[in-house]
Amino acid sequence: MSKKTQKIVVYLMLIAMLAGTVLSGLSMLF
């Protein structure tokens, strides 16, 4: 895998983690 692809994968994982945290936080509020 090239460096660029690895960077994209890492970013996607971070975004997925953030989205999961936000979603769980929202479900706690409501």
Secondary structure as the mmCIF struct_conf table of DSSP 4:
data_model
#
loop_
_struct_conf.conf_type_id
_struct_conf.id
_struct_conf.beg_label_comp_id
_struct_conf.beg_label_asym_id
_struct_conf.beg_label_seq_id
_struct_conf.end_label_comp_id
_struct_conf.end_label_asym_id
_struct_conf.end_label_seq_id
HELX_RH_AL_P HELX_RH_AL_P1 LYS A 3 LEU A 29
#
